[in-house]
Structure formats: structure tokens, C-alpha cells
Amino acid sequence: MIQEPRVSISVPTPALAADIAQLDLADRVECITWDLTTPSPSAHIELVVLPYQQDPRLVANLGATTTQLVQAQTIGYEDIVAHLPPGHTVANARSVHEASTAELALGLALASLRRFPEYSIAAQGGRWQQLPGQSLADRTVAIVGYGGVGQAIEKRLDGFEARVLRFARTARAGGPGGARLVHPISSLRGLLPEIDVVILTVPLTEETRHLVDDAFLAAMRPGALLVNVARGPVVDTDALVRALETGHIRAALDVTDPEPLPPEHPLWGLEGVLITPHVGGASSAMHPRMVALIERQLRALLNGETPENIVASR
């Protein structure tokens, strides 16, 4: 009798372990709960699922373990690779967070444009205060970064009667059937004076670090809105503070630099700023989608196939 292949997996939480135990391939999987804060429980683990939004320096604790795949629970992976010991391959969580992050990006834009924070403050004081707001309808929205999150944002913008401009590292045809033009990011600054809402979804690279600087912000249309659901360092924070202090633009931020944002940071007290604490992917959709991705990765390893979403090897 031929014995079926088995794989080992470590997951950071009992909740993930419980869901893996319910999979129909569970009898071929040895599951360990390990959040990387303790020494490795085994010299070899085929699939290591990293903790979500935990200190990326913990990845260095993989140095005593060999793996076939290290699975991140985030789309961004630059901090993981920076601390990853040699001999490991990393996959990101593409397919898990796009919908939730797109929802938050649109929610931040609508909340800022329609002045929800001001209404909330007025309501707490029992004040009936009507404030003129802005609409997405008939406005120009730039999506800067046209990967999975950017495309999910545009899908949700389709019903808002906005004009959408798409930007990525290189120009191409994008969207369903390649019918939507994607502009190169190099052309963005020249178009900023006609854009009402800029939504950042680019990965953090040396090319995108401080993409939004003093010159970028100065080129934005007065009163325009900057939404950042990418990474904090894509925006030069000092430059953003200066632009906000003058009232030139508004900002809605799910990510900041530094992060977490210290209580004394000037961004907290500036008018026209809406801040959420890096929760773009943290919704009810995350856990089941993460379980589904882990199941696909396990099946790939059991079948000798290449896993999904491989982004880096060391």
C-alpha cells in the first residue's frame, strides 16, 4: 500500500489551527501552533504561516528551521524579506485583502469628502450642523498602483459616476479585457492639477518611497483629497504635515510613517485629516480567505506543485 504524502504546517493562532483541522485534507497535515515568539518547535516545517502584523524581526527566528514555504498574511512583504534568514521562500497573501482594503479606501474617501468626522463631533455635542461636502460623482479619482487592490477599488467605484485615472509603474491596457488605459506613474505629477482624489495603493519600493513629497503635494489641486492605503513611507510625512497645515489638501490615511503613529504626532491634531490604524485588511473577510489560501498552498505542497503568490526567495 502506497502511503500518501504528508506535510507539516505551523500557524500563529489556535483559530487557524482549528479551521485547518476541519479541512478534508487534515489527515495528511501535521499542524503546530507557533507564533515565532518562542524557539522553533521543529527543525523542518514545510509551511510556516507568519503572524499577522506582528514585529517583522520575529522572522529571523526561522533561522533554526528549514521550510518549503513561508506564508505571509499580508500583501506587502518588504519588511519580512528584510529580516528573512537565507534558504526560505516567501508567498504573500494576494487574494485575501483586496476586497477589504478597497472597501476601506472607498470608505475613507467618502467619509472625508462628505465630512463624516465633523458630523460625528457635532453629534456628540448635540448640534444640528449642516456642512457642505463634496461628492465622488463627476469628480476625477486617480488610483496610483493598479494591482489587485487598485483594481478592486475601481470595481467599487464603477457605480459612483466618477472619472477614474489609473497609474502603474509602466503604461499598459488594464481592467476587464484590457479596455482601460493605465498611465505610467511618471506622468502623474503633470495630471495632478485636474485630480480631485488620489488613492495610493502602490507597493513600497525604492522607487515609491516618498513618491508623495513637497512637489507632489504642491501640484495637487487645492482642496484635493489624498487617500493612503499603501504603505506609510510612500508619503513624506513631514511634507504632508506642511501641506495640511496650510489647508492646501485633505488626507485620509490607513497607514502612516511612523507606525503606529505616536500620540504626540502633529498629524493627530491637524484639520482635514482622517486616520485609521492600518486596518485595511482587518475585516470579517480576512480569516476565511486566509484559510482558503492556506488550503490551496497545502494542496500544492502535497501534490508537488508550485504554491501561489511566491514573491521572494533567499
LOKEVEX-323988 format. One line per field, with one value per residue: x, z, y of N, C-alpha, C in turn; residue in three letters. Coordinates in steps of 0.1 Angstrom, whole numbers. Layout:
n.X	[X, ...]
n.Z	[Z, ...]
n.Y	[Y, ...]
ca.X	[X, ...]
ca.Z	[Z, ...]
ca.Y	[Y, ...]
c.X	[X, ...]
c.Z	[Z, ...]
c.Y	[Y, ...]
type	[ala, ...]
***
This chain:
n.X	[8, 6, 18, 2, 15, 25, 24, 38, 27, 29, 10, 0, -21, -46, -71, -67, -55, -76, -94, -80, -79, -105, -104, -107, -84, -71, -61, -38, -21, 2, -3, 10, 9, 24, 38, 62, 74, 87, 113, 119, 96, 103, 128, 123, 97, 72, 54, 52, 31, 30, 27, 0, 6, 26, 57, 81, 107, 107, 107, 133, 136, 132, 156, 166, 152, 142, 123, 97, 80, 72, 45, 31, 7, -1, -3, 18, 53, 79, 91, 93, 110, 133, 142, 144, 159, 185, 176, 149, 116, 92, 57, 31, 0, -18, -51, -64, -68, -77, -104, -114, -95, -100, -127, -122, -106, -124, -144, -129, -125, -151, -160, -143, -147, -175, -175, -178, -163, -165, -193, -197, -184, -200, -225, -219, -220, -246, -254, -270, -257, -251, -230, -214, -204, -183, -187, -183, -193, -190, -164, -128, -108, -78, -62, -34, -12, -19, -25, -39, -54, -58, -73, -95, -105, -113, -133, -153, -157, -171, -199, -202, -201, -178, -149, -122, -87, -59, -29, 3, 36, 45, 31, 0, -26, -54, -77, -109, -107, -87, -94, -91, -71, -39, -19, 16, 33, 51, 39, 21, 24, 21, -6, -18, -31, -57, -69, -91, -92, -67, -57, -36, -21, 2, 30, 56, 86, 120, 116, 90, 91, 86, 72, 51, 58, 70, 68, 50, 27, 23, 16, -9, -45, -60, -76, -79, -81, -61, -57, -43, -37, -17, 15, 30, 55, 54, 45, 59, 60, 66, 64, 37, 25, 31, 17, -9, -11, -13, -38, -40, -46, -66, -65, -68, -59, -48, -25, 7, 37, 58, 48, 32, 14, 27, 12, 17, 21, 20, 1, -22, -36, -43, -64, -87, -78, -82, -78, -71, -61, -42, -59, -68, -70, -82, -108, -141, -138, -113, -103, -116, -108, -81, -78, -87, -67, -44, -53, -51, -24, -14, -24, -10, 16, 14, 8, 31, 33, 38, 35, 11, 15, 42, 68, 94, 127, 153]
n.Z	[0, -9, 8, 14, 7, 34, 51, 71, 91, 105, 124, 135, 154, 175, 164, 136, 135, 144, 122, 101, 110, 103, 75, 45, 40, 63, 76, 64, 73, 96, 121, 138, 164, 164, 170, 164, 185, 203, 206, 177, 171, 157, 135, 109, 89, 67, 58, 69, 85, 89, 117, 119, 111, 130, 148, 124, 127, 140, 122, 118, 136, 122, 115, 126, 114, 86, 57, 32, 23, 33, 45, 43, 59, 48, 21, 14, 17, 22, 46, 58, 41, 46, 70, 68, 71, 52, 27, 25, 11, 2, 3, -5, 7, -14, -28, -4, 10, -8, -13, 12, 17, -4, 1, 25, 15, -2, 17, 34, 16, 10, 36, 43, 22, 24, 50, 74, 99, 110, 113, 132, 154, 158, 164, 188, 205, 204, 183, 155, 126, 95, 69, 40, 17, -4, -35, -49, -74, -107, -103, -105, -100, -90, -92, -78, -85, -98, -91, -75, -54, -63, -86, -74, -60, -82, -93, -73, -75, -98, -97, -89, -106, -112, -128, -136, -133, -140, -127, -130, -126, -152, -184, -197, -211, -191, -166, -172, -200, -210, -216, -203, -200, -185, -170, -170, -138, -139, -153, -136, -120, -138, -143, -119, -112, -122, -108, -83, -62, -49, -47, -30, -37, -42, -40, -15, -25, -35, -55, -50, -25, -6, -28, -27, -21, -12, -37, -51, -35, -36, -63, -64, -67, -52, -21, -28, -21, -5, -3, 15, 14, 11, 19, 47, 43, 16, 15, 22, 54, 68, 48, 41, 65, 64, 41, 50, 71, 59, 48, 22, 11, 18, 38, 41, 59, 61, 67, 81, 85, 111, 122, 146, 148, 169, 200, 203, 178, 152, 131, 143, 153, 132, 111, 87, 85, 84, 102, 102, 120, 103, 92, 69, 57, 78, 84, 85, 63, 62, 77, 67, 40, 43, 53, 31, 13, 26, 25, -3, -7, 9, -5, -29, -20, -11, -35, -50, -64, -76, -52, -47, -53, -48, -38, -31, -26, -6]
n.Y	[-12, 22, 49, 80, 113, 135, 167, 192, 220, 252, 274, 307, 311, 296, 297, 296, 270, 254, 257, 246, 220, 212, 209, 189, 176, 173, 150, 145, 163, 177, 198, 226, 250, 280, 311, 323, 337, 321, 296, 276, 249, 227, 212, 212, 225, 223, 243, 275, 297, 331, 353, 378, 411, 414, 421, 424, 415, 391, 372, 364, 343, 321, 310, 287, 267, 247, 252, 247, 267, 300, 316, 347, 368, 391, 415, 432, 427, 436, 442, 417, 402, 417, 408, 381, 349, 332, 308, 304, 306, 330, 336, 359, 374, 377, 379, 377, 402, 422, 430, 439, 460, 477, 484, 499, 519, 533, 539, 556, 577, 586, 592, 614, 632, 637, 647, 632, 629, 656, 658, 637, 648, 670, 658, 646, 667, 674, 691, 704, 705, 716, 708, 718, 693, 673, 654, 621, 617, 629, 637, 635, 607, 594, 563, 551, 528, 498, 472, 442, 454, 481, 475, 464, 486, 502, 487, 490, 516, 519, 524, 550, 572, 585, 599, 579, 576, 556, 545, 530, 514, 510, 520, 505, 485, 479, 464, 447, 427, 443, 469, 493, 521, 523, 546, 556, 560, 580, 600, 611, 635, 656, 655, 660, 685, 683, 664, 652, 633, 614, 581, 560, 530, 516, 493, 494, 504, 512, 530, 540, 550, 579, 589, 607, 638, 671, 685, 670, 672, 700, 702, 691, 697, 725, 717, 691, 655, 632, 598, 572, 539, 523, 520, 535, 550, 557, 582, 613, 622, 646, 665, 661, 670, 697, 705, 700, 717, 742, 740, 732, 707, 678, 648, 612, 585, 552, 541, 551, 570, 576, 542, 524, 555, 579, 592, 620, 630, 654, 650, 640, 661, 678, 697, 684, 658, 624, 594, 560, 530, 513, 491, 481, 455, 441, 427, 410, 395, 385, 362, 338, 339, 338, 312, 297, 303, 292, 265, 260, 263, 242, 220, 223, 218, 192, 179, 183, 206, 240, 265, 293, 328, 334, 355, 361, 348, 335]
ca.X	[0, 14, 14, 0, 24, 21, 31, 37, 24, 28, 1, 3, -32, -54, -83, -63, -53, -90, -100, -72, -84, -117, -103, -108, -71, -65, -55, -25, -14, 6, -4, 16, 7, 37, 38, 76, 80, 94, 122, 112, 92, 108, 139, 118, 83, 70, 47, 51, 23, 35, 16, -5, 10, 35, 70, 87, 120, 105, 110, 147, 136, 132, 170, 169, 142, 141, 109, 94, 73, 68, 33, 27, -7, -2, 1, 32, 63, 92, 97, 96, 122, 144, 146, 143, 172, 187, 171, 134, 108, 80, 45, 23, -15, -27, -64, -70, -71, -80, -118, -115, -88, -107, -138, -118, -102, -136, -150, -122, -127, -165, -161, -136, -154, -188, -172, -183, -157, -171, -207, -197, -181, -212, -235, -216, -223, -260, -255, -275, -247, -251, -217, -213, -194, -180, -192, -175, -199, -184, -150, -117, -101, -66, -57, -20, -9, -30, -25, -52, -61, -62, -84, -107, -111, -120, -146, -162, -160, -179, -213, -202, -201, -165, -139, -111, -74, -52, -14, 12, 50, 46, 18, -5, -40, -58, -91, -115, -105, -76, -100, -88, -57, -31, -8, 28, 34, 60, 31, 11, 25, 16, -20, -24, -40, -70, -74, -98, -89, -56, -57, -24, -21, 15, 39, 67, 99, 129, 110, 78, 94, 84, 66, 44, 67, 65, 65, 38, 16, 21, 10, -23, -55, -64, -88, -80, -80, -51, -60, -32, -39, -5, 24, 32, 67, 51, 43, 68, 51, 68, 58, 22, 21, 32, 6, -22, -11, -17, -51, -40, -53, -71, -59, -74, -48, -49, -11, 14, 52, 60, 36, 20, 16, 28, 1, 20, 24, 11, -9, -34, -43, -45, -78, -88, -71, -89, -68, -75, -48, -37, -69, -74, -74, -87, -123, -146, -135, -99, -100, -120, -100, -67, -79, -88, -53, -36, -57, -46, -9, -12, -27, 1, 28, 11, 8, 44, 31, 43, 25, 7, 19, 56, 73, 108, 134, 166]
ca.Z	[0, -10, 18, 9, 13, 45, 52, 84, 90, 117, 123, 147, 163, 177, 155, 123, 137, 144, 109, 93, 114, 96, 61, 42, 39, 76, 80, 58, 77, 110, 124, 150, 167, 167, 166, 162, 197, 210, 197, 167, 176, 148, 127, 95, 88, 52, 55, 81, 83, 98, 124, 111, 116, 142, 146, 113, 132, 145, 110, 120, 143, 112, 112, 130, 108, 72, 52, 18, 20, 44, 40, 49, 60, 43, 7, 15, 22, 22, 60, 60, 34, 52, 82, 65, 70, 39, 25, 26, 0, 8, -5, 1, 8, -25, -28, 9, 15, -18, -12, 24, 16, -14, 9, 34, 7, -6, 29, 38, 7, 12, 49, 43, 12, 30, 62, 85, 112, 116, 117, 144, 165, 161, 170, 202, 212, 202, 173, 141, 119, 81, 64, 26, 14, -18, -40, -58, -87, -115, -98, -111, -90, -95, -85, -81, -82, -104, -88, -70, -46, -72, -95, -66, -58, -94, -94, -64, -79, -110, -96, -83, -116, -111, -138, -130, -140, -134, -128, -125, -130, -167, -191, -203, -210, -178, -164, -179, -214, -213, -222, -195, -201, -173, -173, -161, -127, -143, -159, -126, -115, -147, -143, -105, -111, -126, -100, -70, -52, -52, -38, -32, -35, -47, -30, -11, -31, -35, -65, -45, -12, -7, -40, -24, -14, -12, -50, -54, -28, -42, -76, -62, -68, -38, -16, -32, -11, -6, 5, 15, 19, 6, 30, 52, 37, 2, 17, 31, 64, 71, 37, 43, 76, 59, 32, 57, 80, 51, 43, 7, 7, 29, 38, 48, 60, 69, 70, 84, 88, 116, 125, 150, 149, 183, 204, 202, 165, 148, 123, 150, 156, 121, 105, 74, 84, 89, 103, 108, 124, 95, 93, 56, 55, 91, 84, 86, 52, 62, 82, 58, 28, 46, 54, 18, 7, 32, 19, -16, -5, 14, -17, -39, -15, -11, -49, -56, -74, -72, -45, -53, -47, -44, -41, -28, -21, -1]
ca.Y	[0, 34, 59, 93, 123, 144, 179, 199, 234, 259, 286, 315, 312, 285, 298, 290, 256, 248, 257, 236, 206, 209, 207, 175, 171, 174, 138, 145, 176, 179, 213, 231, 264, 287, 325, 328, 344, 311, 288, 267, 236, 216, 215, 213, 227, 225, 256, 283, 308, 341, 361, 390, 425, 413, 426, 416, 410, 378, 363, 359, 331, 309, 306, 273, 258, 247, 253, 248, 279, 309, 323, 359, 371, 405, 416, 437, 417, 441, 440, 403, 399, 424, 400, 366, 342, 326, 294, 304, 312, 337, 339, 369, 370, 381, 373, 378, 415, 432, 435, 447, 472, 485, 489, 509, 531, 540, 544, 568, 588, 591, 599, 627, 641, 641, 653, 624, 632, 668, 655, 629, 657, 679, 650, 643, 679, 677, 702, 701, 714, 712, 712, 714, 683, 670, 641, 614, 619, 639, 640, 627, 599, 587, 551, 551, 514, 491, 457, 437, 464, 492, 471, 462, 499, 507, 479, 495, 530, 519, 529, 563, 582, 593, 597, 572, 576, 546, 547, 520, 517, 512, 521, 493, 483, 472, 461, 436, 427, 452, 481, 505, 526, 525, 556, 554, 569, 591, 611, 615, 649, 665, 654, 662, 697, 680, 652, 656, 623, 605, 569, 553, 515, 511, 486, 502, 501, 524, 540, 546, 557, 593, 593, 619, 647, 685, 689, 663, 678, 713, 701, 687, 707, 729, 711, 677, 645, 622, 586, 563, 525, 515, 519, 549, 557, 562, 596, 620, 627, 660, 672, 660, 679, 711, 707, 700, 729, 753, 737, 730, 694, 669, 634, 601, 576, 540, 538, 563, 568, 562, 535, 532, 569, 583, 601, 634, 633, 665, 645, 637, 673, 687, 698, 678, 645, 612, 584, 547, 524, 502, 481, 479, 441, 435, 427, 397, 387, 381, 349, 327, 340, 333, 297, 292, 304, 281, 252, 259, 261, 228, 211, 225, 211, 178, 174, 186, 217, 253, 273, 306, 341, 335, 369, 363, 336, 339]
c.X	[9, 8, 13, 10, 17, 29, 29, 35, 24, 19, 2, -9, -40, -66, -79, -61, -66, -96, -93, -76, -97, -116, -103, -95, -63, -57, -41, -16, -11, 6, 1, 12, 20, 36, 51, 82, 88, 104, 114, 109, 97, 119, 134, 103, 80, 64, 46, 42, 27, 24, 12, -1, 18, 49, 78, 101, 119, 108, 124, 147, 134, 146, 173, 159, 143, 126, 109, 88, 70, 57, 30, 12, -10, 2, 15, 41, 77, 99, 100, 109, 135, 150, 147, 157, 173, 180, 156, 128, 95, 69, 37, 8, -23, -39, -72, -76, -76, -94, -119, -107, -94, -120, -134, -113, -114, -143, -143, -124, -141, -166, -155, -144, -167, -187, -179, -177, -163, -185, -207, -194, -193, -223, -232, -219, -238, -263, -260, -267, -246, -238, -217, -201, -192, -185, -182, -180, -193, -171, -140, -109, -90, -63, -43, -14, -21, -29, -39, -60, -66, -74, -97, -114, -119, -133, -157, -166, -169, -193, -213, -201, -189, -157, -127, -99, -66, -37, -7, 26, 51, 32, 13, -20, -44, -72, -96, -113, -94, -82, -97, -74, -51, -20, 4, 28, 42, 51, 21, 12, 20, 1, -27, -33, -54, -77, -79, -94, -78, -56, -45, -25, -8, 22, 50, 80, 108, 123, 98, 80, 94, 80, 58, 53, 62, 61, 52, 26, 13, 14, -5, -33, -58, -77, -89, -77, -70, -55, -49, -36, -28, 4, 28, 44, 65, 49, 54, 60, 53, 62, 43, 18, 21, 20, -8, -23, -16, -32, -52, -47, -59, -65, -67, -64, -51, -35, -3, 29, 55, 47, 39, 24, 16, 17, 4, 23, 15, 0, -23, -43, -47, -59, -77, -81, -80, -79, -74, -62, -44, -47, -75, -79, -81, -102, -128, -142, -121, -97, -104, -112, -86, -67, -79, -74, -44, -40, -51, -30, -6, -14, -15, 13, 26, 12, 21, 43, 37, 32, 22, 15, 34, 62, 88, 114, 148, 175]
c.Z	[0, 0, 11, 15, 24, 45, 67, 82, 104, 114, 136, 157, 164, 167, 141, 124, 137, 130, 100, 97, 108, 81, 58, 39, 52, 80, 74, 62, 92, 113, 138, 152, 172, 161, 164, 174, 206, 201, 188, 173, 168, 139, 112, 95, 73, 50, 69, 78, 94, 106, 116, 118, 129, 138, 135, 117, 137, 134, 112, 128, 135, 109, 116, 124, 93, 68, 37, 14, 33, 39, 49, 50, 55, 28, 6, 22, 24, 36, 63, 53, 40, 64, 80, 64, 57, 39, 26, 15, 7, -2, 2, 1, -2, -26, -15, 13, 5, -16, 0, 23, 6, -7, 18, 26, 3, 6, 34, 29, 9, 26, 49, 34, 18, 44, 74, 98, 118, 121, 130, 156, 169, 168, 185, 211, 210, 192, 160, 132, 104, 75, 49, 24, -1, -22, -48, -72, -94, -111, -105, -99, -96, -86, -88, -76, -87, -103, -83, -63, -54, -81, -87, -62, -70, -95, -85, -67, -91, -109, -91, -93, -116, -124, -131, -139, -132, -137, -122, -130, -145, -173, -197, -204, -198, -177, -173, -194, -219, -219, -215, -196, -187, -177, -165, -150, -130, -148, -149, -123, -125, -148, -129, -105, -115, -118, -87, -59, -57, -42, -41, -28, -39, -36, -26, -17, -31, -45, -59, -31, -13, -21, -38, -15, -15, -26, -55, -48, -33, -55, -75, -62, -54, -34, -20, -20, -14, 3, 4, 22, 14, 17, 34, 45, 22, 3, 26, 42, 67, 60, 38, 54, 71, 50, 39, 66, 72, 46, 28, 3, 20, 28, 46, 47, 68, 73, 72, 85, 98, 119, 136, 151, 164, 187, 203, 188, 160, 138, 130, 152, 145, 115, 91, 73, 91, 90, 109, 110, 116, 96, 80, 53, 67, 91, 85, 74, 53, 66, 72, 45, 31, 47, 40, 11, 13, 27, 5, -16, 0, 2, -27, -33, -15, -25, -57, -66, -68, -64, -52, -46, -43, -48, -38, -23, -16, 1]
c.Y	[12, 44, 73, 103, 131, 156, 184, 214, 240, 272, 294, 316, 299, 285, 292, 275, 249, 247, 247, 222, 202, 207, 192, 168, 171, 162, 136, 157, 175, 194, 216, 246, 270, 301, 331, 335, 334, 304, 279, 254, 224, 221, 217, 214, 230, 239, 263, 295, 319, 348, 373, 403, 424, 419, 418, 410, 396, 368, 357, 346, 319, 304, 292, 263, 259, 246, 251, 261, 287, 317, 335, 360, 385, 404, 421, 428, 423, 440, 426, 399, 405, 416, 385, 360, 335, 312, 293, 311, 318, 338, 350, 365, 376, 373, 373, 392, 425, 438, 444, 460, 482, 492, 501, 521, 539, 546, 557, 580, 594, 598, 612, 636, 646, 646, 646, 627, 645, 666, 647, 638, 665, 671, 647, 655, 683, 689, 697, 711, 709, 718, 708, 704, 682, 656, 634, 615, 631, 644, 631, 621, 592, 575, 549, 537, 506, 476, 453, 447, 475, 487, 468, 475, 504, 500, 485, 510, 530, 525, 543, 575, 591, 590, 591, 572, 565, 548, 535, 523, 519, 513, 508, 494, 475, 470, 450, 437, 437, 465, 494, 509, 528, 534, 552, 564, 581, 603, 617, 630, 659, 666, 658, 674, 694, 668, 657, 646, 615, 593, 562, 538, 508, 503, 496, 496, 513, 535, 547, 553, 572, 598, 606, 628, 661, 689, 683, 669, 692, 713, 697, 699, 712, 723, 696, 668, 635, 610, 576, 549, 516, 512, 533, 556, 561, 577, 602, 627, 641, 669, 672, 670, 693, 714, 708, 713, 742, 752, 735, 718, 689, 655, 624, 589, 564, 535, 551, 560, 579, 556, 524, 546, 573, 593, 616, 638, 644, 661, 644, 650, 682, 686, 691, 665, 635, 600, 571, 539, 511, 489, 477, 464, 434, 436, 412, 388, 380, 366, 338, 327, 335, 317, 291, 292, 293, 267, 250, 256, 247, 218, 211, 217, 196, 171, 177, 197, 230, 261, 286, 317, 342, 348, 371, 350, 341, 326]
type	[met, ile, gln, glu, pro, arg, val, ser, ile, ser, val, pro, thr, pro, ala, leu, ala, ala, asp, ile, ala, gln, leu, asp, leu, ala, asp, arg, val, glu, cys, ile, thr, trp, asp, leu, thr, thr, pro, ser, pro, ser, ala, his, ile, glu, leu, val, val, leu, pro, tyr, gln, gln, asp, pro, arg, leu, val, ala, asn, leu, gly, ala, thr, thr, thr, gln, leu, val, gln, ala, gln, thr, ile, gly, tyr, glu, asp, ile, val, ala, his, leu, pro, pro, gly, his, thr, val, ala, asn, ala, arg, ser, val, his, glu, ala, ser, thr, ala, glu, leu, ala, leu, gly, leu, ala, leu, ala, ser, leu, arg, arg, phe, pro, glu, tyr, ser, ile, ala, ala, gln, gly, gly, arg, trp, gln, gln, leu, pro, gly, gln, ser, leu, ala, asp, arg, thr, val, ala, ile, val, gly, tyr, gly, gly, val, gly, gln, ala, ile, glu, lys, arg, leu, asp, gly, phe, glu, ala, arg, val, leu, arg, phe, ala, arg, thr, ala, arg, ala, gly, gly, pro, gly, gly, ala, arg, leu, val, his, pro, ile, ser, ser, leu, arg, gly, leu, leu, pro, glu, ile, asp, val, val, ile, leu, thr, val, pro, leu, thr, glu, glu, thr, arg, his, leu, val, asp, asp, ala, phe, leu, ala, ala, met, arg, pro, gly, ala, leu, leu, val, asn, val, ala, arg, gly, pro, val, val, asp, thr, asp, ala, leu, val, arg, ala, leu, glu, thr, gly, his, ile, arg, ala, ala, leu, asp, val, thr, asp, pro, glu, pro, leu, pro, pro, glu, his, pro, leu, trp, gly, leu, glu, gly, val, leu, ile, thr, pro, his, val, gly, gly, ala, ser, ser, ala, met, his, pro, arg, met, val, ala, leu, ile, glu, arg, gln, leu, arg, ala, leu, leu, asn, gly, glu, thr, pro, glu, asn, ile, val, ala, ser, arg]
***
